[in-house]
Amino acid sequence: MRTTILTLLLCCAGLVAAGARAAQPVTSVEQLDLSRYAGHWHEIARLPVSYQRRCASDITAHYTLRSDGTIGVRNACRTKDGETAAVDGVARQVEGHPARLQVRFAPDWLGWLPLVWADYWVLALDPDYQWSLVGEPDRKYLWILARSPSMDAALFASLKQRAEEMGYDLSDLVVDAQLLGEPDSESEPAAEAGGHEATP
């Protein structure tokens, strides 16, 4: 009986600890130089989002600094029909948090509405701005971006681990790009996944 009770207590303690880990807040990097972050990015992987369903490959994001301090956003991809689809938006920094942005794709005249702005947090960033891990505090959305259309498999694994440590569930992660250094037998499913759902 005592053994059973002890086992139950240990199980409960494990569940509490797991819950505490999952509840750890999502944090952004402390600094973000927008002039270095601007430019062309390729999507390597993401958690599924409804507005990306048309995309099948060549998923990119291009950021441009504007004179008013905002960032122009252009997301593009190739659809399953072979056509190019693109959408333009704007991003702004959250005051006091350089690596926390808000993005909207609604018309300018709706910009005063809070609900048209979505969180875009840079969770991890290469010192040379060659890759970026992007998410938001509710852990619903996640993107792995890179300047190159491919990524080293070991680096990809480490970025996944960072996201999981922040409580992200990556069981539905969609990989769009080639992972270098990974055996063909492991990379083929990733290539297939990019065709089912597909932008940052």
C-alpha positions in Angstrom: 0.0 0.0 0.0 2.8 2.4 0.9 4.6 1.6 -2.3 1.4 2.4 -4.3 0.9 5.7 -2.5 4.6 6.6 -3.1 4.3 5.7 -6.8 1.2 7.9 -7.1 2.9 10.8 -5.4 5.9 10.5 -7.6 3.7 10.5 -10.7 1.9 13.6 -9.5 5.1 15.3 -8.8 6.3 14.5 -12.3 3.1 15.9 -13.8 3.4 19.1 -11.8 7.0 19.5 -12.9 6.1 18.9 -16.5 3.3 21.5 -16.2 5.7 24.0 -14.7 8.1 23.5 -17.6 5.3 24.0 -20.1 4.2 27.1 -18.3 7.5 28.8 -18.6 7.1 32.1 -20.5 8.1 32.5 -24.1 11.0 35.0 -24.1 12.4 37.1 -27.0 16.0 38.0 -27.5 17.1 41.2 -25.8 18.3 43.1 -28.8 17.3 43.2 -32.5 19.0 45.4 -35.1 16.3 46.0 -37.7 18.8 47.2 -40.3 20.5 43.8 -40.1 17.3 41.8 -39.8 15.8 43.5 -42.9 16.1 41.7 -46.2 15.2 38.3 -47.6 14.4 35.2 -45.5 13.5 31.7 -46.4 11.1 29.6 -44.4 12.7 26.4 -43.2 9.9 25.1 -41.0 6.7 26.2 -39.2 3.7 25.2 -37.2 0.7 25.0 -39.5 -1.3 28.2 -40.0 -4.5 28.4 -42.0 -3.5 31.3 -44.2 -0.5 29.3 -45.5 -2.5 26.5 -47.0 -2.2 27.7 -50.5 1.6 27.6 -50.3 3.5 24.5 -51.5 7.2 25.7 -51.8 9.6 28.6 -52.1 8.1 30.3 -49.0 9.9 33.6 -48.3 9.6 36.8 -46.2 11.1 40.1 -47.2 11.4 42.9 -44.7 12.1 46.5 -45.6 12.8 49.5 -43.3 10.5 52.5 -43.8 11.2 56.1 -43.2 8.5 56.3 -40.5 10.2 53.6 -38.4 7.9 50.7 -39.4 8.9 47.6 -41.4 7.4 46.7 -44.7 6.6 43.0 -44.9 6.1 40.9 -48.1 5.4 37.2 -47.7 5.5 35.1 -50.9 5.3 31.5 -52.0 4.7 29.2 -54.9 1.2 27.6 -54.8 0.3 24.0 -55.5 -0.8 25.3 -59.0 2.7 26.6 -59.7 1.6 30.3 -59.3 3.3 32.9 -57.2 1.2 34.3 -54.3 2.2 37.3 -52.2 0.8 39.5 -49.5 2.0 42.8 -48.2 1.9 44.0 -44.6 3.5 46.2 -42.1 5.3 45.6 -38.8 6.1 47.8 -35.8 8.3 47.3 -32.7 6.8 47.0 -29.3 8.1 49.9 -27.1 10.8 48.7 -24.7 11.2 45.3 -26.4 13.3 45.6 -29.6 12.8 41.9 -30.6 9.0 42.0 -30.2 7.1 43.1 -33.2 3.5 43.4 -34.2 2.5 42.6 -37.7 -0.7 43.3 -39.7 -1.9 42.6 -43.2 -5.2 44.5 -42.8 -5.6 47.9 -44.7 -4.0 51.0 -43.2 -7.4 52.4 -42.1 -7.9 49.5 -39.8 -4.5 49.9 -38.2 -6.0 51.4 -35.1 -7.8 48.2 -34.2 -5.7 46.0 -31.8 -7.1 42.8 -33.2 -5.6 43.3 -36.6 -2.1 43.1 -35.1 -0.4 39.8 -34.5 2.7 39.2 -32.3 6.0 38.4 -34.0 8.7 37.7 -31.4 12.3 36.8 -32.3 13.0 34.0 -29.8 16.5 33.1 -31.0 18.8 34.8 -33.5 22.1 34.0 -35.1 24.8 36.6 -34.1 25.4 37.1 -37.8 21.6 37.3 -38.6 21.7 34.1 -40.7 18.8 32.3 -39.0 16.0 33.3 -36.8 13.5 31.5 -34.5 10.2 33.3 -34.5 7.1 32.8 -32.4 4.6 34.4 -30.0 3.6 34.2 -26.4 0.7 31.8 -26.8 2.9 29.1 -28.6 0.4 28.8 -31.4 2.7 29.9 -34.2 6.4 29.2 -34.8 8.7 29.7 -37.7 12.3 28.8 -38.4 13.8 31.2 -40.9 17.2 31.4 -42.7 18.9 33.5 -45.3 19.6 30.3 -47.2 16.8 28.0 -48.5 18.4 25.1 -46.7 19.7 24.5 -43.2 22.2 22.2 -41.5 20.3 19.4 -39.8 22.2 19.8 -36.5 21.4 23.5 -36.3 17.7 22.7 -37.1 17.6 20.1 -34.3 19.1 22.7 -31.9 16.5 25.3 -32.8 13.7 22.7 -32.3 15.1 22.0 -28.9 15.1 25.7 -28.0 11.4 25.9 -29.0 10.5 22.8 -27.0 12.3 24.2 -23.9 9.9 27.2 -24.2 7.0 24.8 -24.1 6.2 24.5 -27.8 4.5 21.3 -29.0 6.3 20.5 -32.3 4.4 17.3 -33.1 2.8 19.0 -36.1 5.9 20.9 -37.3 6.0 21.2 -41.1 9.5 21.2 -42.7 9.7 23.1 -46.0 13.4 23.1 -46.7 16.2 20.6 -47.3 18.2 19.8 -44.1 21.9 19.4 -45.0 23.8 16.5 -43.4 20.6 14.5 -42.9 20.3 11.0 -44.5 18.0 10.9 -47.5 15.8 8.4 -45.8 15.1 10.9 -43.1 14.8 14.0 -45.3 12.2 12.6 -47.7 9.2 12.8 -45.3 10.2 16.4 -44.5 10.0 17.3 -48.2 6.5 15.7 -48.4 5.3 17.6 -45.4 6.0 20.9 -47.2 3.4 20.1 -49.8 0.4 19.6 -47.5 0.3 22.9 -45.7 2.2 25.8 -46.5 4.3 31.9 -44.6 5.9 33.7 -41.8 
